[in-house]
Amino acid sequence: MPDFSKFETRIGHQFKNQRLLETAFTHRSYINEHRELGREHNERLEYLGDAVLELVVSEFLFVKYPDKPEGDLTAYRAALVNTQSISEAAQKLGMNEFLLLSRGESKDTGRARQIILANAFESLIGALYLDQGYQAARDFIGKQLFHKTDDVVARRLWQDAKSRLQELAQEKHGITPSYQLVDQSGPDHDKTFIVGAYIGTEKIALGEGRSKQEAEQAAAEKALAAKGW
């Protein structure tokens, strides 16, 4: 069992109920491998933490941008609380060190781990809310996420990658990007697609995904990085 007191020191919150903190880090796969422990996994806490996270970020954006319409605020919130954003926050806190996972899950470091971290981050918020109340949860969320807001707005991260690439390519080059399927592999039920993102005739980047749409978004994201946009 990890030493969760180190994590409490890291986040500056001492839990009254240690079991809540442990549960926040407990993935379903760990319970499946250790049924004898009679413990609970973190999915109920995740459900609660997701709601608290949405409320806190909504309130923050409502106050920060008094002149922005509902649609813009919703888009900003989605960018701040998406899987990538909150899993990055979880990684910065070193939450990986404390996750309770099955042997199989502990070997995965890709997209699946990113999702597990994001879920654990929301579970931690739920645990904080139950243990210490709304203000403690709000303080934690503010410290981990609010600083990202100006960058999200300035770099248009609230738009999906294809929309950002299209706006910027038209603005800077007067050209609408195009996408071409470069390769596909695998059986029909589990295909992988590789798509190229082009500005004019120049291939800027390649993206991979389980669908053409996912591959196009990945290609657009890499094209934005390649262009320094």
C-alpha positions as CSV (number, residue, x, y, z in Angstrom):
1,M,0.0,0.0,0.0
2,P,1.4,3.4,-0.9
3,D,2.2,6.0,1.8
4,F,-0.7,8.3,1.2
5,S,0.5,10.8,3.9
6,K,3.2,11.8,1.4
7,F,0.4,12.7,-1.1
8,E,-1.5,14.6,1.6
9,T,1.6,16.7,2.2
10,R,2.0,17.3,-1.5
11,I,-1.5,18.7,-1.9
12,G,-1.7,20.4,1.5
13,H,-4.8,18.6,2.7
14,Q,-4.9,16.2,5.7
15,F,-7.8,13.8,5.4
16,K,-10.0,13.1,8.4
17,N,-11.1,9.8,6.7
18,Q,-8.1,8.1,5.3
19,R,-10.2,5.5,3.6
20,L,-11.8,8.1,1.3
21,L,-8.3,9.1,0.1
22,E,-7.3,5.4,-0.5
23,T,-10.6,4.7,-2.3
24,A,-10.0,7.7,-4.6
25,F,-6.9,5.9,-5.9
26,T,-8.4,2.5,-6.1
27,H,-9.2,1.3,-9.7
28,R,-11.8,-1.3,-10.4
29,S,-9.1,-3.7,-11.7
30,Y,-7.4,-3.7,-8.3
31,I,-10.6,-4.8,-6.5
32,N,-11.1,-7.6,-9.0
33,E,-7.6,-8.9,-8.2
34,H,-8.0,-8.4,-4.4
35,R,-11.6,-9.3,-3.6
36,E,-10.6,-10.5,-0.2
37,L,-9.9,-6.9,0.9
38,G,-13.6,-6.0,0.8
39,R,-12.7,-2.5,-0.5
40,E,-14.6,-0.1,-2.8
41,H,-13.3,1.1,-6.1
42,N,-13.3,4.8,-7.0
43,E,-16.1,5.1,-9.5
44,R,-18.7,6.5,-7.1
45,L,-16.3,9.1,-5.9
46,E,-15.5,9.9,-9.6
47,Y,-19.2,10.5,-10.2
48,L,-19.4,13.0,-7.4
49,G,-16.1,14.6,-8.2
50,D,-17.1,15.2,-11.8
51,A,-20.1,17.2,-10.6
52,V,-18.1,19.2,-8.2
53,L,-15.4,19.9,-10.8
54,E,-18.0,21.1,-13.3
55,L,-19.7,23.4,-10.7
56,V,-16.4,24.9,-9.5
57,V,-15.1,25.6,-13.0
58,S,-18.4,26.9,-14.2
59,E,-18.6,29.4,-11.3
60,F,-15.0,30.5,-11.9
61,L,-15.5,31.1,-15.6
62,F,-18.9,32.9,-15.0
63,V,-17.1,35.4,-12.7
64,K,-13.9,35.7,-14.9
65,Y,-15.7,36.4,-18.1
66,P,-18.8,38.5,-17.3
67,D,-19.4,39.4,-21.0
68,K,-19.0,36.0,-22.6
69,P,-22.1,34.1,-23.8
70,E,-23.1,30.7,-22.5
71,G,-21.7,28.9,-25.6
72,D,-18.2,30.3,-25.1
73,L,-18.2,29.5,-21.4
74,T,-19.3,26.0,-22.1
75,A,-16.5,25.5,-24.6
76,Y,-13.9,27.0,-22.2
77,R,-15.1,24.7,-19.4
78,A,-14.9,21.6,-21.7
79,A,-11.3,22.4,-22.5
80,L,-10.3,22.9,-18.9
81,V,-11.9,19.7,-17.6
82,N,-11.3,17.3,-20.5
83,T,-9.4,14.0,-20.0
84,Q,-6.1,15.5,-21.3
85,S,-6.2,18.5,-19.1
86,I,-7.0,16.8,-15.9
87,S,-4.8,13.8,-16.5
88,E,-1.9,16.3,-17.0
89,A,-2.8,17.9,-13.7
90,A,-2.8,14.4,-12.1
91,Q,0.6,13.6,-13.6
92,K,2.1,16.9,-12.2
93,L,0.8,15.9,-8.8
94,G,2.5,12.5,-9.1
95,M,-0.7,10.6,-8.7
96,N,0.7,7.7,-10.8
97,E,2.8,6.7,-7.8
98,F,-0.2,6.1,-5.6
99,L,-2.6,4.4,-8.0
100,L,-3.9,1.0,-6.9
101,L,-4.1,-1.1,-10.1
102,S,-4.2,-4.7,-11.3
103,R,-0.9,-6.1,-12.5
104,G,-2.2,-5.8,-16.1
105,E,-3.4,-2.2,-15.8
106,S,-0.2,-1.2,-14.1
107,K,1.8,-2.0,-17.3
108,D,-0.3,0.3,-19.5
109,T,1.2,3.7,-20.0
110,G,-0.8,4.9,-23.0
111,R,-4.3,6.4,-23.5
112,A,-5.8,3.9,-21.0
113,R,-3.5,5.3,-18.2
114,Q,-4.4,8.8,-19.1
115,I,-8.1,8.0,-18.6
116,I,-7.4,6.2,-15.3
117,L,-5.5,9.3,-14.1
118,A,-8.3,11.6,-15.1
119,N,-10.8,9.4,-13.3
120,A,-8.6,9.3,-10.2
121,F,-8.3,13.1,-10.3
122,E,-12.1,13.5,-10.3
123,S,-12.4,10.8,-7.6
124,L,-9.9,12.8,-5.4
125,I,-12.1,15.9,-5.8
126,G,-15.1,13.8,-4.7
127,A,-13.1,12.5,-1.7
128,L,-12.0,16.0,-0.7
129,Y,-15.6,17.3,-1.0
130,L,-16.9,14.6,1.3
131,D,-14.0,14.9,3.8
132,Q,-13.6,18.7,4.0
133,G,-16.4,20.4,2.1
134,Y,-16.9,22.5,-1.0
135,Q,-14.3,25.2,-0.2
136,A,-11.4,22.6,0.2
137,A,-12.4,21.0,-3.1
138,R,-12.7,24.4,-4.8
139,D,-9.2,25.5,-3.5
140,F,-7.7,22.3,-4.8
141,I,-9.3,22.6,-8.2
142,G,-8.3,26.3,-8.4
143,K,-4.7,25.5,-7.7
144,Q,-4.5,22.7,-10.2
145,L,-6.5,24.1,-13.2
146,F,-7.4,27.8,-13.1
147,H,-4.0,28.9,-14.2
148,K,-4.6,27.1,-17.5
149,T,-7.5,29.3,-18.5
150,D,-5.7,32.2,-20.2
151,D,-3.7,29.8,-22.3
152,V,-6.8,27.9,-23.3
153,V,-8.5,31.1,-24.5
154,A,-5.4,32.6,-26.1
155,R,-4.5,29.5,-28.0
156,R,-8.1,28.6,-28.8
157,L,-7.7,25.2,-27.1
158,W,-11.4,25.3,-26.5
159,Q,-11.9,24.5,-30.2
160,D,-11.2,21.1,-31.5
161,A,-7.9,20.7,-33.4
162,K,-9.4,20.7,-36.9
163,S,-11.3,23.9,-36.2
164,R,-8.2,25.6,-34.9
165,L,-6.1,24.5,-37.8
166,Q,-8.7,25.7,-40.3
167,E,-9.0,29.1,-38.7
168,L,-5.3,29.6,-38.4
169,A,-4.4,28.3,-41.9
170,Q,-7.0,30.6,-43.5
171,E,-5.8,33.5,-41.4
172,K,-2.1,33.0,-42.1
173,H,-2.1,31.4,-45.6
174,G,-5.6,31.9,-47.0
175,I,-5.9,28.2,-47.5
176,T,-8.3,25.6,-46.0
177,P,-6.5,22.5,-44.8
178,S,-7.3,19.1,-46.3
179,Y,-7.0,15.6,-45.1
180,Q,-6.0,12.4,-47.0
181,L,-6.1,8.8,-45.9
182,V,-2.5,7.5,-46.1
183,D,-2.9,4.0,-44.8
184,Q,-5.2,1.7,-42.9
185,S,-4.5,-1.7,-41.3
186,G,-6.1,-4.3,-39.1
187,P,-9.3,-6.3,-39.2
188,D,-12.7,-4.6,-39.8
189,H,-13.6,-4.5,-36.1
190,D,-10.3,-3.1,-35.0
191,K,-8.9,-0.9,-37.8
192,T,-6.1,1.7,-37.5
193,F,-6.2,4.7,-39.8
194,I,-3.3,7.0,-40.7
195,V,-4.3,10.4,-42.2
196,G,-2.2,13.2,-43.5
197,A,-3.0,16.9,-42.8
198,Y,-2.2,19.2,-45.8
199,I,-2.0,22.9,-46.3
200,G,-2.1,23.3,-50.1
201,T,0.1,20.5,-51.4
202,E,2.4,20.5,-48.3
203,K,1.9,17.5,-46.0
204,I,2.3,19.0,-42.5
205,A,1.7,16.0,-40.3
206,L,0.4,12.5,-39.9
207,G,-2.2,11.4,-37.4
208,E,-3.3,7.9,-36.3
209,G,-6.7,6.8,-34.9
210,R,-9.3,4.1,-34.6
211,S,-11.5,6.0,-37.0
212,K,-10.8,8.4,-39.9
213,Q,-12.3,11.3,-37.8
214,E,-10.0,10.4,-34.8
215,A,-7.0,10.2,-37.2
216,E,-7.9,13.6,-38.7
217,Q,-8.1,15.2,-35.3
218,A,-4.7,13.7,-34.3
219,A,-3.2,14.9,-37.6
220,A,-4.6,18.4,-37.0
221,E,-3.1,18.5,-33.5
222,K,0.3,17.5,-34.8
223,A,0.1,20.0,-37.6
224,L,-0.6,22.8,-35.1
225,A,2.5,21.7,-33.1
226,A,4.6,21.5,-36.3
227,K,3.6,25.0,-37.3
228,G,4.1,26.3,-33.8
229,W,0.5,27.5,-33.7
